[in-house]
Amino acid sequence: MKLLVVEDEALLRHHLHTRLGESGHVVEAVANAEEALYQAEHFHFDLAIVDLGLPGISGLELIGRLRSQGKTFPILILTARGNWQDKVEGLAAGADDYLVKPFQFEELEARLNALLRRSSGFTQSTIAAGPLVLDLNRKQATLDEQPLALTAYEYRILEYLMRHHQQVVAKDRLMEQLYPGDEERDPNVIEVLVGRLRRKLEGESGFKPIDTVRGLGYLFTERCR
């Protein structure tokens, strides 16, 4: 699942990005509401985690804007204040659940999983680009309606590139998705995995959706739906 984390506290934002990535999610972590609105407008998300105490545009206002723009993914709010008024205001603005700081990651994960289960009938279950289709629930790919044998890492790279279609994705962003918090991994592993992925996608059909942008990263050129 792809999660949007909106948290201005850098240490907590990094912690959430790392731990949620280790749990198998694709995570986009931003520091303010403006970045969150941009991400939500241009990319698909299955769930958002929003801190109410954001600088500038508040978490409450962000939630209201997301809902007014027709974004239906579940939203979990984080608040440093445990009074009932904040919780009620957050839920009234359009949030689906809340968690008071400080919290245990295990409780956060349990609440996220519950929200994702409840919303599974309402969120996007596939991503498609031409003859290529990803089943986001089963974590499987098909090409020309035939199963495409991908390793777990190949699939995660492909899903991340497709979710960020027509946007250059740097190698270090892919490294963060595969090895959250591990700074000692050789970035050349990304080149190897992308090379294998390209060969499998090209196969006999000649489907070549991944371009290399020299010095910057990779670009999934096909428009996804």
Helices and strands as residue ranges (DSSP letters): E 2-6, H 10-22, E 26-30, H 33-42, E 47-51, H 59-68, E 75-79, H 84-93, E 97-100, H 105-119, E 126-129, E 132-135, E 140-143, E 146-148, H 152-163, E 168-169, H 171-178, H 188-202, E 210-213, E 217-220
